[in-house]
Amino acid sequence: MSNMEKDIGKIKKGEFQGAVTEIVIGIREYNGKVGIDIREFVESERYTGPTKKGLRIPAEHFSKFKEMINSIAEEDLKADEVPEEQPASQETLDKPEESEASEDTPKEEAPKEDMPDY
């Protein structure tokens, strides 16, 4: 598989002490797996490039992620009308594999994907 890298778009986040920060959305291949990368990039005198602040959506979860993002209405983002959080209605990208374990039962941690340390 060839190294895939494609920027989709940038959103200016802000400036602080001469450093400009942007949120960059792109399609990236890492360790042979393609995913959506949403990451802060900084441009300053000391450093220009990606930061550790970001996340990666694996390609196999993209349709669920897109569905979740598209379910957000503009009205939901108005600060003066933000509804209280209702965790029971939140969706996750992973399908539940088993019924929820009781709080006394230790949960196994999934192996963490080896991500680049920008």
N, C-alpha and C positions, 0 to 999 in steps of 0.2 A: 504494500500500500504506500503510495507516495505521501510525502509530508503535506498535509492540507492546512492552509492558513488563509483565511479570508475575513477582512473586516467588514462588518455589516453597517455599523454606524457609531457615532460618538455623541456624547452629551456633555457639555461643559458643566462641571460640578462647582468649580470656584477657583479663586486665587488666594494664596496665603503666603506672605513674606516672599514674594517674587516667584513662587512655584505655582504653575497652572495644573489643575487636576481635571481630568476628563474620565468619564465612564465609557469604556470601549466594549462594544458587543461584537464578537467574532466567532467564526467557526474554526476550531483548532483540533489538530490531531496530537494526542499525547500518549505515549506508550502504545501506539498502534490503534488507539480508540479515538473516534471522532466525537466531539461534543461542542456545545455552545459555551463560550467563555464570556463572562460578564465581569470585567476587571477594571480597577482604577489604574490609569496611567498618569504619570506625573512628568512635568517638564520644568527643570530648574537648572541653575548653574552647576549644582553638585551632581545631579542624576537626571537622566531622561529615560523613561521606559516603564514597563509594567511594575506593579507593586503586588504585595501578598494579599491585598484587600480585593477579594473577588470570589467568584464561585464558578463552578462548571456543572452544566447540565448534560449528562450523558445522552448521546443521540437517541438511544432506545427509549428515553423518557421525554423526548422533545414534544410529542403530540400532547401528552398530559400537561406538561408545563405550559404550552401554548394555550390549551383549553382553560387552564387556571388563570393565566394572565388575561385572556380575552373575556373572562367572566367578571372582571373588575370594571365597574361603570365609572364614568367621570365624576358622578355625584358621590361615589364612595370615597373620593380623594379630597373632598372639601373638609378643611380642618374644623370648621364650626359645626359640622354635622356628623362627626365620626362616631359610629355606633360602638358600643362596648364590645370587647372581644368575646367571642363565643367559641372556645377551643373545640367543642364537640362538632362544629360545622366545618372545621378545617380539613382539607384534603391533603394527602401525601402522595408523592410520586411513586413510592413503593407500594406494591399490593401486600396487604396483611397476609402473612404466612400461617399464623395461628392465632387463636384467641389471645387477648391481652393477658399477660402474666400478672399475678398479684404483685404488689409492691415488695413483698417479702422475698420473692423469687429473683435471684440475680439474673440480669439480662446479659446474653452474650453480645459482645461488640462485634459488629461487622468489620472485616479487614478494611483499613483505610487505604484508599487509592493513593499511590505514590504521586504527589503533585510537585511541580517544579517550585523551587524556593527562589522566587524572583529577587 
